[in-house]
């Protein structure tokens, strides 16, 4: 006589949990592999004693074909300047994706002012063709350091 063996509820729950963990690991690996190809994101770590204001990301293009074809002198309209409309308080971390328009190759710089009135201008993406990847900016009382991973 043949008796059919059934899975117990416990085995089904354990198997489901294992499949969910494997799925989460695979999804995170996929996100890490795709991350450099996502739109450029700038992360600012304000480790200084001062608030940061007037934050702007500016695009300097190596190929001026976009700028020559655009007769509008408003940089915001042409996509060569992005204004981050919030201040970054001391001790805060902020991540944003500047909405810039690139034609050809270029570089992205970040300009901001601290609450003392000192203005900084740092290149956050030295060379890019696609405005993708990540740039990490750390602001301390002594200096501003940039680690870029852009494409």
C-alpha beads as a LAMMPS data file, in Angstrom:
LAMMPS data file: protein, C-alpha beads

151 atoms
150 bonds

1 atom types
1 bond types

-500.0 500.0 xlo xhi
-500.0 500.0 ylo yhi
-500.0 500.0 zlo zhi

Masses

1 110.0

Atoms # bond

1 1 1 0.000 0.000 0.000
2 1 1 1.307 3.402 -1.030
3 1 1 0.996 6.264 1.415
4 1 1 1.620 9.782 0.267
5 1 1 3.995 11.736 2.410
6 1 1 2.932 15.284 3.068
7 1 1 5.040 18.252 4.021
8 1 1 4.399 19.464 7.498
9 1 1 3.538 23.090 8.105
10 1 1 6.816 23.520 9.924
11 1 1 8.846 22.366 6.919
12 1 1 6.893 24.669 4.609
13 1 1 7.526 27.657 6.890
14 1 1 11.263 26.903 7.121
15 1 1 11.525 26.444 3.350
16 1 1 9.621 29.697 2.762
17 1 1 11.897 31.594 5.142
18 1 1 14.997 30.250 3.388
19 1 1 13.610 31.256 -0.023
20 1 1 12.779 34.749 1.242
21 1 1 16.324 35.218 2.630
22 1 1 17.847 34.017 -0.648
23 1 1 15.547 36.392 -2.553
24 1 1 16.567 39.361 -0.380
25 1 1 20.268 38.579 -0.840
26 1 1 19.838 38.270 -4.617
27 1 1 17.878 41.554 -4.776
28 1 1 20.515 43.446 -2.754
29 1 1 23.267 42.045 -4.990
30 1 1 21.339 43.215 -8.039
31 1 1 20.955 46.720 -6.567
32 1 1 24.690 46.901 -5.792
33 1 1 25.528 45.832 -9.340
34 1 1 23.168 48.423 -10.860
35 1 1 24.067 51.228 -8.423
36 1 1 26.899 52.806 -10.488
37 1 1 24.528 53.174 -13.446
38 1 1 21.793 55.046 -11.565
39 1 1 21.424 58.818 -11.861
40 1 1 24.208 60.762 -10.127
41 1 1 23.631 61.085 -6.398
42 1 1 25.546 63.387 -4.097
43 1 1 25.771 62.571 -0.388
44 1 1 26.903 65.349 1.937
45 1 1 28.110 64.471 5.444
46 1 1 28.225 67.723 7.410
47 1 1 30.594 66.915 10.258
48 1 1 31.429 70.587 10.817
49 1 1 30.118 72.894 13.513
50 1 1 28.380 75.053 10.887
51 1 1 25.179 74.798 8.878
52 1 1 25.529 74.616 5.095
53 1 1 23.411 76.901 2.905
54 1 1 23.138 78.023 -0.737
55 1 1 23.906 74.528 -2.026
56 1 1 24.219 74.268 -5.818
57 1 1 25.428 71.571 -8.196
58 1 1 26.876 73.024 -11.398
59 1 1 27.648 71.292 -14.663
60 1 1 30.675 72.300 -16.710
61 1 1 30.488 70.667 -20.104
62 1 1 33.494 69.773 -22.199
63 1 1 31.294 69.741 -25.294
64 1 1 29.508 73.090 -25.538
65 1 1 27.026 71.920 -28.178
66 1 1 24.162 71.974 -25.670
67 1 1 24.996 75.484 -24.471
68 1 1 25.438 76.830 -28.012
69 1 1 22.047 75.524 -29.088
70 1 1 20.327 77.009 -26.071
71 1 1 19.909 80.779 -26.269
72 1 1 18.435 81.006 -22.776
73 1 1 20.916 82.452 -20.261
74 1 1 19.059 81.057 -17.259
75 1 1 21.271 78.203 -16.045
76 1 1 18.399 76.534 -14.186
77 1 1 16.367 76.327 -17.395
78 1 1 19.295 74.979 -19.416
79 1 1 19.967 72.236 -16.879
80 1 1 23.508 73.301 -16.038
81 1 1 22.712 74.341 -12.429
82 1 1 20.699 72.538 -9.767
83 1 1 19.770 74.407 -6.578
84 1 1 19.250 72.249 -3.490
85 1 1 16.530 74.157 -1.649
86 1 1 17.262 72.977 1.907
87 1 1 19.994 73.869 4.366
88 1 1 22.093 71.101 5.902
89 1 1 22.461 71.516 9.659
90 1 1 25.631 70.613 11.513
91 1 1 25.892 66.853 12.016
92 1 1 23.371 65.974 9.294
93 1 1 23.751 63.684 6.289
94 1 1 21.828 64.466 3.098
95 1 1 21.605 62.583 -0.190
96 1 1 20.160 64.150 -3.346
97 1 1 20.157 63.604 -7.089
98 1 1 20.849 66.869 -8.919
99 1 1 18.671 67.280 -12.001
100 1 1 21.244 68.290 -14.592
101 1 1 21.224 67.890 -18.373
102 1 1 24.392 66.678 -20.032
103 1 1 25.257 66.589 -23.705
104 1 1 28.604 64.946 -24.303
105 1 1 31.085 64.947 -21.458
106 1 1 31.457 67.182 -18.452
107 1 1 32.214 67.624 -14.782
108 1 1 30.009 68.432 -11.796
109 1 1 31.004 70.859 -9.064
110 1 1 29.303 71.619 -5.774
111 1 1 29.142 75.123 -4.331
112 1 1 27.898 75.895 -0.817
113 1 1 28.327 78.401 1.993
114 1 1 28.717 77.640 5.682
115 1 1 27.040 79.673 8.417
116 1 1 30.269 81.686 8.906
117 1 1 29.867 82.998 5.346
118 1 1 32.763 81.014 3.867
119 1 1 32.002 79.714 0.350
120 1 1 33.344 76.401 -0.952
121 1 1 33.513 75.108 -4.525
122 1 1 34.546 71.469 -4.970
123 1 1 34.487 69.182 -7.983
124 1 1 32.327 66.212 -7.032
125 1 1 32.474 64.386 -10.344
126 1 1 35.640 65.146 -12.288
127 1 1 34.608 63.451 -15.521
128 1 1 31.256 62.090 -16.572
129 1 1 29.488 61.156 -19.769
130 1 1 26.301 59.811 -18.226
131 1 1 25.736 61.694 -14.940
132 1 1 25.597 58.402 -13.085
133 1 1 27.172 57.003 -9.947
134 1 1 27.783 58.431 -6.500
135 1 1 29.764 61.232 -4.959
136 1 1 30.419 61.500 -1.239
137 1 1 31.283 64.902 0.237
138 1 1 32.497 65.154 3.833
139 1 1 32.603 68.624 5.361
140 1 1 34.622 69.180 8.546
141 1 1 35.779 72.357 10.264
142 1 1 39.202 71.981 8.636
143 1 1 38.439 70.850 5.077
144 1 1 36.103 69.347 2.502
145 1 1 36.902 65.921 1.074
146 1 1 35.268 64.298 -1.941
147 1 1 35.136 60.661 -2.979
148 1 1 33.573 60.253 -6.400
149 1 1 32.431 57.087 -8.130
150 1 1 30.819 58.615 -11.184
151 1 1 30.635 57.515 -14.787

Bonds

1 1 1 2
2 1 2 3
3 1 3 4
4 1 4 5
5 1 5 6
6 1 6 7
7 1 7 8
8 1 8 9
9 1 9 10
10 1 10 11
11 1 11 12
12 1 12 13
13 1 13 14
14 1 14 15
15 1 15 16
16 1 16 17
17 1 17 18
18 1 18 19
19 1 19 20
20 1 20 21
21 1 21 22
22 1 22 23
23 1 23 24
24 1 24 25
25 1 25 26
26 1 26 27
27 1 27 28
28 1 28 29
29 1 29 30
30 1 30 31
31 1 31 32
32 1 32 33
33 1 33 34
34 1 34 35
35 1 35 36
36 1 36 37
37 1 37 38
38 1 38 39
39 1 39 40
40 1 40 41
41 1 41 42
42 1 42 43
43 1 43 44
44 1 44 45
45 1 45 46
46 1 46 47
47 1 47 48
48 1 48 49
49 1 49 50
50 1 50 51
51 1 51 52
52 1 52 53
53 1 53 54
54 1 54 55
55 1 55 56
56 1 56 57
57 1 57 58
58 1 58 59
59 1 59 60
60 1 60 61
61 1 61 62
62 1 62 63
63 1 63 64
64 1 64 65
65 1 65 66
66 1 66 67
67 1 67 68
68 1 68 69
69 1 69 70
70 1 70 71
71 1 71 72
72 1 72 73
73 1 73 74
74 1 74 75
75 1 75 76
76 1 76 77
77 1 77 78
78 1 78 79
79 1 79 80
80 1 80 81
81 1 81 82
82 1 82 83
83 1 83 84
84 1 84 85
85 1 85 86
86 1 86 87
87 1 87 88
88 1 88 89
89 1 89 90
90 1 90 91
91 1 91 92
92 1 92 93
93 1 93 94
94 1 94 95
95 1 95 96
96 1 96 97
97 1 97 98
98 1 98 99
99 1 99 100
100 1 100 101
101 1 101 102
102 1 102 103
103 1 103 104
104 1 104 105
105 1 105 106
106 1 106 107
107 1 107 108
108 1 108 109
109 1 109 110
110 1 110 111
111 1 111 112
112 1 112 113
113 1 113 114
114 1 114 115
115 1 115 116
116 1 116 117
117 1 117 118
118 1 118 119
119 1 119 120
120 1 120 121
121 1 121 122
122 1 122 123
123 1 123 124
124 1 124 125
125 1 125 126
126 1 126 127
127 1 127 128
128 1 128 129
129 1 129 130
130 1 130 131
131 1 131 132
132 1 132 133
133 1 133 134
134 1 134 135
135 1 135 136
136 1 136 137
137 1 137 138
138 1 138 139
139 1 139 140
140 1 140 141
141 1 141 142
142 1 142 143
143 1 143 144
144 1 144 145
145 1 145 146
146 1 146 147
147 1 147 148
148 1 148 149
149 1 149 150
150 1 150 151
